Amino acid sequence: MTVIDANRMHEIETRYPEYFHRSFRQRFGGLMILIATLLYSLYAVWFFDLPKLFAEAHWERVGIYLSQWVSYDVRPEFRIEDDGSIDIRYPRFSPLGDSPHPDWLVNNPDGSITVSVSGTSRSVTVSKNETIVTAHGVSVPVEVSSGAPKVVGPVPGWMTVYDDNVLADLGFAGNVSISVDRVKIRKRFIGWANFIFDTQSSFFDKPVGEVVSLIVSGPRIKPDQSNLSLAFDDIWNNSEWQHGDVWTKLFQTIVMAFLGTLLGSLTAFPLAFLAARNITPNRLLNQVLKRFFDFLRSVDMLIWALFLTRAFGPGPLAGSGAIFLTETGTLGKLYSEGLENIDNKPREGIKSTGAQTVLVHRYGIMPQIVPVFVSQTLYQWESNVRGATIIGAVGAGGIGLKLWEAMRTNANWENVAYMVILILIVVFIFDTASNALRHRLMGTKAH
């Protein structure tokens, strides 16, 4: 064990004062940051009134929207006529078509009708005088012969009685609304109804094997058109899912992002040489161009889109223009900063040979900046594919406008899911391709 005397200790303290005489910031900096973060979090909770927001939020809508993303429902209505007969009606544009005969609806010999909402565990039997709802292991009769529906026996927790109707919640499978003269049933199915062929198609409701057989070797459904061409037309012009319009709008979004980024990069490239201090030694011109870049990128792409839709009307031209203006500012700043950080030795060496300015730029600057510029431009293009979706919602064209229209109805959430998934796939593809190209240009290995 080594003993250090006072003189030795004093010598060590003098040599390494940063360890023995730490400043207040060094000693308590971490604690102060922690306290400041905690105080700011408490302020944010108070400022946004988060407890009230969470208490009043409609959390049940999350489950409803998610269930509608992955499923669809059929809503038959059973009207009890005065003579005791039961008339079955379906809403207009029902997923089952104009003349549905589902196998989950059974006409019983006594005149009643049984609907299997979810197998045999959840079902509804409708007759003239009563409706029997079977769910959660019990069967609950509801009399409908008097002035108001009346539950026979104890009312279970999943059933609610109102003045003029009884509502039975059957969970994800659906629900039942019972009144004196009619019974409305919502039966939910997993999947997207009529995603391939709509109810107007000649191939609607046919088994997969029969459709394939018709397309490959079956007799022509329409004498003047092959079955393959007819099937493609029916898919492309699907009235419910509008595949043709959705894919066209998606392609518009991609073109908007590409055109806006391309024009922005072509405009920013020469301006960046004029804005770089080490390339163009004119301080006034440097500052004017840099402030111009700041102005273009400080106005958000969404705001530019609003201005341009006012000027040119809704459509992809306004979207491309908004991306062009934003990218001119963003890429101009990135390019000019990249030029200011180049190694001047190759440039000076070529200049010393008496080469012209164009050749100095070509061989002294371009080899250094091209990989970086292309990498930055590819990243911006990938980002603008997402941005073009957002500005489309304000009328700039593309799939964003289509997505907003589907969300605004608050009913076509499966169509919203379809478009969101398409956007995610496109963004993933562009992200992967962009990363691969950037790593290839920069000479690094992608992970």
N, C-alpha and C positions, 0 to 999 in steps of 0.2 A: 504494500500500500504506500503510495507516494504522498508525502505531506507538502503542501504548498504554503510557504510563509507569506507574510503580509506584503513584502517587497515584490515577490514574484506575482502575487495577485494583482498588485497595482500596475505592474508592467503589462500583464495580460489585458487588464481593463483599458489601459492607454492604447494598446495596439488594436484592440477590437472594440471600439466604443459602440458600434452599432448593435452589439449583442448585450452589452451591460448597461447602456444608457439609451434605451429605446424611447422614441418620441411618443407623445400621447396618441397620435394617429396609429402608430405601429402597435401600441399596446392594446388599444380599445377600438381599433378600426373595424374589426370583424363584428364585435358586439354592437357597435353603432349602426352598422349596416343591417344587422338582424333586427334591431329595435326600429329602425326607420322602415324596414319592410313590413314589420308587424303593424306599425302605426298607419302606414299607407293602406294596408289591407283593411284595417278597421274603418278608415275613412271611406274606402271604396264601398264597403258594406253599408255604411250610413248614407253615402251620397246616392247610390243606386237603390236604396231601400230593399236590399236583397231578401230579408225575411218575408216582407209583404209580397214581393214578386213570386217567391217560391210557394207561399201559402195560397196565392190566388191563381197560380198557373193551372191550366187545364191539362194535367198530366195524362188524363184518360185519352186525350186525343192522339197522343203518341202511339198508343197501342192500336187505335182505330186506323190511323194513317198507315202504320206498318202492316196491319192485316190487309188493308186494301192494296198495298203494294204487291202482295204475293198471292192475292186471291180475288175472286169475283163472286157475286151472289145472284141468285135468281129469286124473284119475288112474285110468286103466284098469289092471286087473291080469290077467295072462295065466297061468292055471294049467295046467301040463302034466300031463295025466292019464296013468295007467299004460298005456292003449292007444295013446298017442302023440297023441291029440287035444288041442286047445288050447281051454280054456274061458275066455271073456272075461267079466270082471265089473267093474262100476263101483260106487263107494261109494254108500251111501244118500244121497238128495237130491243126486244128481249134477246139475251145471248142464245136462247134455244130456237130462235127463228119464229116464223109466222105461224107454224102449225106444230107446236111441241107435243110430244108424247113421251115424257121422261119415265124411265123405269122405276124411279123412286116415288112415283105417285100411283097408288093402287085404288081402283074402284071396288068396293066391297059389295057382296050380294044384297045387303040390307039397305043399299043406297048411300051409305057413308063413304067417305074418302079418307084414306090413310096416307100421310106424307112422311116419309123417312127423312128426317132432318140430318141425322148422323147415325147411320146403321139402324139397329134395333133399340139402342139405348136411348135415343132421343127421337121421338116421333109425335105426330099430331093426327088425331082422328076427328074429322069434321062430320057432323050429322045435323039434322034439322033442329033438334032440341038441345044438344050439348056438344061441346068440344073437349076432347080428352087429350091432355098434354102429358107425355111420358118423358121424364128426365130425372137424372140423379137417383135412379132406382125406385122412383115412385110414379104413380099415375094420378093426375089431378083432374077431376071433371069440372068443367065450367058450364053452368046452365045458361042458355041464351034464349030461352022461350019467353022470359018476362021482359019488363021495360029496360032492364040493365043486366049485363052479365054478372053472374054470381058464382063464386068459387064454392064448391061443395066440400066441406071439411076445413081443416086448418090450412092457412095460406103459407106455402113454403117461402123461404128467404129469396129464392130466385124468381119469385112471381110478385108483381106489383099490381094492386087494384086501384083503379081510378073511377071516377063517377060514371063514365060511359064506355070504358074498355078495360081489359085486363092484359097486362104485358108480361110475357114469360121470357126471361133471358136464358138462352141455351148456350151461352159462352161463345167461343169462336164459331161453333156450328151455325149460329144464327139466332133468330128470335121469332116470337109469335105475338101478334096483336089481335085480341078477340073482342069483338063488339056484338051487338044483338043480331045484326043482319049480315055481317061479313067477318071473315077471318083472313088476316094478312100474315103470310109467312115469308121470312127471309132465310134462304138456305145458302150457305157459303161453300164454295169449292176452292181447293188449292189450285193455283195456276192462272193463266191468262186466257180468257175465253176468246175463241175465234181468232187467235193470233195469226194463223196461217190463212185460212179462208173465212170470209165473213158469211153472214146468212144469205146473201144474194148470190154467192158463188155456186157454180154447178157441182163443185167438189165438196160443198159444205156437209158436215156430219157424216161423211163417208169414212170407213176404216182406212188406215194407212195402206194396207195391202191393195185395197181396191183402187185407191188413188194412184199408186205406183203402177198398177196394171193398166189403168186407163191412159196414163201418160206414156208408158212404154209401148203397148201394143193394142190398146183398146180402140174401138170405133170412135170416130170423131164426134164430139158432142156438138160442135158447130161445124157445118160442112166447109166453111171458108177459112177455118183456122185450126191449126194442129192443137192437140190437147196440151202439149208442152207449152206452147205459146199462150194458150188460154189460162193455164195454171199460173204462169208467170204474171200475166195481166191481172188475174184475180188477187194474187199476193200483193203486187205492186200498188194496186188501186183499192186495197182493203179499206172499206169505208169506216171501220171502227178504229183501226190502228194506224191507217194512213202511212204505210211504210214508204211509199214513193215520196210523199211530201216531207216526211221526217228525214229520210236519207238525203234528199235534195238540200234541205236546210242545214243538215250536218256538213255536207260538202261545201255549202256556202260559208259556213263558219271557218272551215279549214282554209278556204281560199281567201277569206277576209284576213285571217291571221298571217297567211303567207304573203299576200300582196302588201299589206300594211307594213310588215316587218322588212320585206325586200325594199320597198320604196324608202322607208325610214333609214335603212342601212346605206343605201346608195346616196341619199342626201347627206347623211351625217358623216360619211367617209371623207369627202373633200373638205367639208367645213371643219372637221377635226384637225386637219393639217394647219388650217388658218388659226384655230383656237389654241394650238399647242405652242407654248412660249419658246421651246427650243427649236421649233421648226420655222415659225414665223415670228421674228423679233419685232413685233408691233404690239405694244402693250394695250393700246386703245382697242385695236381689232380683236386681240385675245379676250379682253374683258367683255366687249360687246357680244361676241359669239357665245361666251360661257354664260352670260346672263340670259341670252336668248335660249340656250339649252335648258337653263334652270326654269325659265318661264314655261316652255313647252311641257316639261315633265312635272312641273308643280301643279298644273291643271290636270286633274285625274282624267283617265281615259273615258270614264262614264260621263263626265261633264262635256268633254269634246263631242262625244256621241250625241248628247242632247242638243248642243249647238248645231251640229251638222244635220241632224234629222229635221231641225227647223228650217235649215237652209235648202237641203236637197230632198227632203221628204224621207219617210221610212224606207229602209232597204240596205243592202250590203255596201253600197257606195259610202254611206255615212259611217258604217262600221269600219271599213278599210281606211277612210280618212282619219277617223279618231285614233286608230292604231298607228297610222303613219305619223301623225303629229306627236303623239306620245313617244314613239320609238326614235324619232329624230332627236328629241331632247335627251332621252336616256342613252341611246347609243352614241350620240355626239359627245356627251360627257365621258362615257366609258372609253371611247376611242381616243379623245384628246388626252385623258389621263394616262392611257397606255402609251401614247406617243411621247409624253413627257418623261416617262420612266424607262425609255429604251437605253441601251448601251451606245454611247456616241462614238466609240472607237471605230467600229466598222464604217460608220458614216464619214468620220474625219479621214480615215484612210483612203476611201474612194474619192473624197473631195480633193485630197492632196495630189491625186493623179491628174487633176484638171478636168474631171468629168462634169458634164452638165447637171443641173439641178434635178432633172427628171431621172437621170441615171443614178444620181446619189440616192434619191428616194427609192428607186427600184431595187438597187442592190445593197444599200446600206441600212434601209429601214424596213422595207417590205418583208424580208425573210424573218425578221424578229416579231413583227406585229400580226402577220396574216393568221398564224394558228390561234393567237389570242382573240383577234377580232372575230374570226369565224366561230370560235367557241362561244364568245359572248352573244353573237347574233343567233346562234342555234338555241341557246338558252332562252333568249327573249322570244323567239318564235314559239318554242314549246310553251312558255308562259302565256303568250298571246292567244294560243288556242283556248286556254281557260278564260282569258279576259274577253275574248270575242263572244263567248257564251253569255257573259254577264251583260255586256253592252247590247246584245241582241234583245234583252228584255225591255229596253227603253225604245225599241223601234228600229234598231240598227240592223235588223235582218238576222238570218241564221237560225240555228236551233234554239237560241236563247228566247226569242220571241215565241216560238212554238211551245217551249217549256212553260213560259209564263202564262200563256193562254190556257194550257192544261191545268195549271195550278189554280188559276183564278176561278175556274168553275167549281173547285172544291169537291169534285165528284170523280174525276178521271185520274185517280192517283196511280192506277196501274199503268196508264200511259206516261205519267211522270216518271215512274220507276223505269220504264222502257227507255226513255230518253236519257235519264241520268246514267243508266248502265252503258248506253252507247257512248256518252261523253267520257265516262271513266275509261272505257276501252280505248278510245281515241287518244286520250291524254296519256294513258299507260304506254301505248305504242309509240307516240311521239317522244315521250320521256326516255324510253329505252333506246330508240334510234338516235336521239340527240346525244344521250350519254355516250353511246358507242362511237359516234362521229367525233365528239369532243375529245375523248380519250385517244382516239386514233390520231387526231391532228396534233394533240399535245404530246404524243409519244409516251403516254402513261398507260398503265394496265387497269382495265375496268374491273370493279369488284361487284 
